[in-house]
Amino acid sequence: MTSDDPRLICFYLPQFHPIPENDAAWGKGYTEWRRVVQAKPLFQEHYQPRISSDLGFYDLRLPESQVAQAELAKQYGIAGFCYYYFNLGGGRKLLERPIEQMFKSGKPDFPFCVSWANHHWRANWVGSKEAIAMQTYSEKDAKSLIDELIPMFRDDRYIKVDSKPLFVVYDSQALPDPIKYTQIWRSAAKAAGFRDLYLCRMEKGVVVDPQSVGFDAAIEFPPSGVRSATVQFKPLDSTNGFSGNVYDYGQTAFYAVNREEPQFKLFRGLIPSWDNTARRPANDATIFHGSTPEAYQSWLQESISWTKTHHAGDERLIFINAWNEWGESAYLEPDLKNGHAYLQATLDAQRGKTKSISGIYNAVYALDKAELRNGNGSKLVASKKISGSVDQITRQDSKISLAGWACDLEIPSRPVNVLVFENGRLLTAERTFVSRPDVAQSVDKSALNTGFNIDIDAGLVKGDCTGLKVVIVSQQERYALLPVPNKVVSVR
């Protein structure tokens, strides 16, 4: 790894120590670990509970715990932690002890920055939206927030971009006046002697140009904003209330890697895995099933490649969600099942080591008539073993949708990629994961999740959809064109 390689920054949750607010709501001595170890598997192959191995059930009141975390992160190429900072306004803070003792003691000697976690502290653990502590806003509090962070900004360990302290806002949409708030923050930083702040907003389902709301850049924050396919599982216990909110990790990663090219400054983000069973009742849990170190490594390698192409210098940043979100199974820290596998995948991705086939890659293709070439310019081989159908094209408001199915008859159980072109221009890339029992019955019993339902921004389509071409690409890089219906169905 060189100085030109992207810096990998992990979001860091400081909840692993008791605080009065949690004691009052959940009982004396409550920490995240209490829920983590109580999680139960909801369906076959569901990995719960998640049990920490090397670092154990640490207490972040102990500086030794933070030092051990930093040493492990450094060993596997992590460039720094982005601490969630819970400042609720009116001088009230939560979970501030880990970051404050790290700052005051100078240990660990490891880069860090701050993400203002500006949201209510809710009783999500029991499925309630009730707020234990409310987030409030005022321009006075906005100024006080930066003033109390200025000493941290001066720390040599603090992560900077072009000498500007990196400051992340968790939910910029909640700000009463984001332009005014960002002006207050920048003015306070300049008054303290900095050139400026480098302000980032986290993408939480709403995509906007960050500069239009006063920020310098946006950060992808999956699983917010991603699109995935539902995977059906039968509950182990029919009385536990589990409603099957299970999505496919591989398809999620493929969608994220192939999102529409942003017209603004964006830093890529990814998750090693995601499963908030520990934090939610069974009927409200969200699970992204099928994460493996290999799939995560593929997603990370594609993020690294994209970042090297689109950014330079200090702006080569990638954010991993997260280092230690155990209640959401979004962590790189070692556990009893995977050990250091996800950490090793992180290091291997940075070193560009060959990964196992996972089907997660940036779908760069060019179509000239019926000839398909990949991003390297190599011509792909057409295959009669790839079968499928575009059953319907619909238009609704500003969206065009294509529904159908496709599979590689040589390996019917594996997903295939679906590319949509117009006049040789690639509009979007998706994967097959929609359940199609009819295909499994008529084609192959293992070809169950062979359906696709692709949404395209209507503004991207220049013609009347008759010029669309749908190309199926197998994981062996063979391809076939599917016939496209001439009729477009309008849906009101």
N, C-alpha and C positions, 0 to 999 in steps of 0.2 A: 504494500500500500504506500502511496505517495501523498504529498501535500495537495495534489490536484484531485484526489479521490473525495467523493462526498462525505460530509460528516454525518454520522448516524446519531440522532438524538432521540432518547426514549422518554416518553412521558412517565412521570414518577408520582405515585400516590402516597401521601404521608399519613395514611389512616391507621397504621399498625402500632397504635399506642392508645391508651384510654384518654378520654377527655370528658369533662363534666356533662356536656350535652348528650353524648352517647350513653354515659352512665344513667342519666335521668330517663332516657327513652328506652333503653334495652337492658339495663341492669349493670351493677357495679363491675368494672373491669372489662367492659365490652370493647372488642376490637374486631376488625374485619375477619380475623381467623375463626371466630366463633361460628360465623355463617359458612365459611369456606369448608370447614371439616364436617358440617352437617349436611352438605348437599348430597343428594342421592341420584343414581342413574334413573332416567325416565323412560328409556327404551333400550332395546338391544344395541350394543356397541356404543352406548353413551358413556363417555369417560367422566365419571364423577365418583367420589370426591377427588379434588385436585390436592395432592399432598406435597408440600415443600420438602426438598431433600437437603442439599448442601447447607443452605442458610437456616433451615429449621423454621419454627414459628417465632420469628424475631420480634423484638420490641424496639421501635425506633427511638425510644428514650435513651437507648444505649448507643453511644458513638461507635462502638465496635461493630454494630450491625451495619451502619452506613459505610464504614471503611471496607468491610467485607464485600458489600454490594459493589462499590466502586472498583475494587481490585478485580472482581470477577468480570464486570463490564469492560474494563480496560483490556483485560486479557483477550477478549473476543471482539475487539475493534469498535466498541461503542465509544462515541466521542463526547458524550455528555448526557446529563439528565435535565429534563424540563419539569421542575417541581410545580405541582398544582398549589396555588396560593389562595387560600380561602379568606378573603377580606370582604365582609358582608356589608360594610358601610357603618357610619356612626362610631367608628373606632373598634368595632367588634371583629374578631378573627377566630378561625377554627384551625386546628391541626397545624399550627405554625411552628411547633417546637422543633421538628426535625430540620427544617431549612434554617431556622434561626441559630440552632446550636452548630450546624455545619458551617454557617457563615462566621460565627463568632470564634469558633475553635480553629478554623482553617483546615479542618479535617472532615472528610477526605480531600486530598489534593486532586480534585477531579472537576472538569468543567461543568457548569450548570447555568440555567436560565430559569425564568419564571413564566408560568401561564396563570393569569388571573382567572380562577374558577368562579366566575360570577353567576352563580345559580343558587336557588334555595337549597337548603339541606333538608331533604325529604325523607319520609318513612317508606321508601321503596321496598324495604326488606319484607314488609307485610302487605305489599300491593296497594299501599295508601299514597295518595298525592298530598297528604297533609305535610306541611312544612314544619320541621322542628326548629329551624332558624331561617329567617327571611333575609334575602338579599335586597338591599335598598340602594338607591342612586341619588347622587347630588353632585353638582359641580365642585363643591367644597371637598367631598369625599374623593372625587377623581384626582384632585390636586394632592390630597393627603396620601393617597395610594402611591403615587410616584415618589413623593417626598420620602416615604419610609423605605422605598426600594433603592433610592439613589446610592446609599452606602454599599449595597450589594452590587449595583452597576459598576462601582469603582473597583471591585475585587478583581484581581488578575485572573481568577478562574471564570469570571462571568463571560458567557458566550456573546461575541459581538460579530456584527456584519459590517465590514468597512469601518471599523472603530465605533459603530453605533450599538449600544446594548440591545439585544434581541428581547422584545417583550411581546408575549402572546396573549390574546384575549379569547377565552373559551367560547363565549356567546356574544358576538358583536351585535346580533340582532336585538338583544335585550337592552342595549344602551338607549337611553331616551333620545340622545342626539349624538351619534357616533362621530360626526365631523367636529362638533364642539369638544367632545371628550378627547379625541386624538390631538386636537390643537392644544388643549390644556396640558396633556402629557408631554408633547414635544416642547412646549414652551418651558415647562418645569425642568426638563432634561437639559435644554440649552442654557437655562439660567444657572444650572449646576456645573456648567463647563463642558458638556458633551456637544458634539457636532449636531446630534439629533438622536432619536430613537429609531430602531428598525422594528416597525409594528406589523404583526401578523394576526390575521383572524383565522379561526378554525372553521372549516366548512362543515356546517351541521345541517345538511340537507338542503340548504339554499345556496345556490351558486351565483355570486355577484362579483363584479370587478372590485377587488379590494381598494383600489385607489378612489373609487367613487364614494366610498364611505370612510376615507381618511387613512387607510392602511397601505402598507407597502406591498404586502403579499398575502396569499391565502395558503392554508395548510390543509391537505386532504386529511379527513378524520374518519376513516372507516371504523365501524360499519355504517356510520351516518352517510347518506347520499349514495350508497351503492345499490345496484340492482342485482337480485339473485332469483333463483328458482326454488320453490318449496319442495322439500324432500319429505315423503310420507313415511312415518314410522308408527308402529303400533305400540301404545303405552304398555309398559311392564305391568302397571297396575291401573285398571280401568276406573278406579275410584280416586285417583290422585289429581284429577282435574287437568292433566296435561292435554293441551289442544293442538300440539304438533307444529309449533312455530320453529321449524327446522329448515335451514337454508343450506345450500351447497357452497362450501368454502372455495373450491376450485373455480366454479362459475363466477363467484363474487370477485375473485382475484383476476380472472380473465376480463371481466367487465371493467374493473378498475384500471387495468393496464391499457385497455383499448378505449378509454373514455375519449369523447370528442376533444380535440386539441384546444386547450384554453387560450383565450385571447388576452390573458393577463398573467402576472407573475404567480406561479403556483409551485409549492413544494409538495413532493409526493409523500404519501403516508400509507402505512399498511399495518395489518394485525397479524401476529403469529397464529392466533386462534381467537375464538370468541364464544362464550357460553356463560350467560349471567344467571344460570340456575341458582347459584348460591345467594344471589341478591333478590330474587323475585319468586313469587308464588308460581306453582307449576303452570297455571293458566296464563301467565304473563312472561314466561321465560323465552328468551330469544337465543337460538343456538345456530352457529355456522359449523355444520358437520363436515368432516373429511379433511381437516387440516392435518398436514404432515410436515416434518422438517423439509422434505424435498419440495413440496408445493410452496411453502413459505419462502424457501431459498429462490425458487423461480420468480416469485413476485418481487422479491428484493432485488434480484439481479436485473430484472427489467426496469425497476425504479432507478437503480444505479445508472444503467445505460441511458435512460431518458434524461436523467439529471446531468450527466456529463455532456449530453448534446445541447441541452437548453440553458444551462447555467454555467457560470464561471466563478472562480475565486471563492470568497466567503459565502456566496449564495448557493453553493453546492451543498444543500441541506436535504436530508430525508428524515422524516419523523416516524418513529415506531410506537404504536399504541398497543402495548406499553411495556415498561420494565417489570411492573409488579402489581397489575390490576388483577389480583387473585380472585376477587368476587365476580369478575367477568371473564375469567380464564384467558385474559389477554396479558401474558407475561412471558419474559425470556428467562427468568430465574429457573434453576433446575427443579424438576419434580421427580417423584418416584418412578413414573412411567418412562419419561423421555430423557431423564438425566440432562446432559449438556447438549443434546442433539440440536435444539433450536439455536443455542449459542454457537455451536460449531457451524450450523448452516449460515448464520450471520457472517461469520468470518470467511467461510468458503465463498459466499456471494461476493464479498469485497475482493477476494483474490481471483475471482472469475473462474473458479473450478467448475468442471462439468457437472451438471445436475442430472438427476434421474428424470425420465420422461414424466411430465405432469400435465402437459397440455396448456400451461400458462405461459403465454408469450405475446409479444407485440405483433399483431397480425398486419404486417406490412406486405401488401401484394399489389401487383399491377395486372390488369386484365386487358388484353388486346385481342378483340374478337373472341375466340374460344380458347386462347392460350393464356395460361396463368403463370406468372413469375413471382418469386418471393423477393424479400428485401435485398438479397444478395445478387439478384438478377438471374438466378437459376430457374430454368423452366421446370415446372412440375409435371408429373406424369398423370394423364387422365386415367380413370379407373372405372370399369363397368361394375365393380363390386360395391360402389357407393350408390345407395338408392335413397329416394325420398320424394317429397311433393310439397309445393307451396299451395296450400289449400285455399287460402283467401287473403286478399289485401283489402284493408279497411282504412277509411279516413275519418277522423273525428277531431274537430277543432284544428289544432295546430300539430296533430300527430298522425303519422301513417304507420300502420301495423301490418306485419306479415306473419301469418300463422301457418304452420305445417310440421313436417317431420323429416328426419334424415338419419341415416346410419351407415356405418362401414360394415358391410356384410361379413368381412373377414373377422372383425372383432365387434360384434353388435352391442356388447355391453358398454363399450367406451364412448364417451361423448365425442361429437365431431364439431368442428367450427363452421359457422354459417356467415358468409361474407355477402354483403349487399353492395352492388356497384350500379352506377348510372353513367353511361358513356365512358366507361373505363376508370371512373373515379370511385374510390372506395368510400362508401357512406358510413358504414358501421360494421362491426364484427361482434358476433355473439356465439353462444354454445348451445347445444341441445341438452336440456335437462327437464323439460316438461313431460309429465307422465302421459304415455300413450298406450294404454292397454290394448287398443285395437291393432297397433303395429306389432306388439309382442305376440298377439294371437295369430296374426296373418303372416308375419315376416320371420321372427325369431323370438323365442320366449325370453331371451336376455335383453331384447331391444325394447325395454320398458320405458326408460326415460329418454326417448328419442325426439320428443316434440320441441318446437321452438315457437316463441311469440316475441317478435322483434319490433320495438318501437323506434321510429325515426322522426326527428324534428322535420315537419313538413317543409320548413324553410330551406332545408338542405336539398330537397328534390326540385330540380329545375323544370322537369317536364310533367307529364300526366301519369307517371308511374309505368307506362308501357315500355319505357326504356330501361327499367330496372332489370338487373340480372342477379340471380342468387347462385352462389358458388359454395359447394360443400368441400371442406378440406379435412382429411383424416389426420390422425396423429402421426401417420407414416408419411405425411406430406404428399398424398395422392388426392386428386380432386375430381369433381363432376359438377356440371351445370344442371340446375333444376328448371323445368318449364315454369313460367310465371303467368298467372291468369291475366287475360286482357281487361277484365272488368274490375273496377274498384268499387267496393261497397261503401256508401256513405252512412255513417252512424251519427244519430242526433243525440 
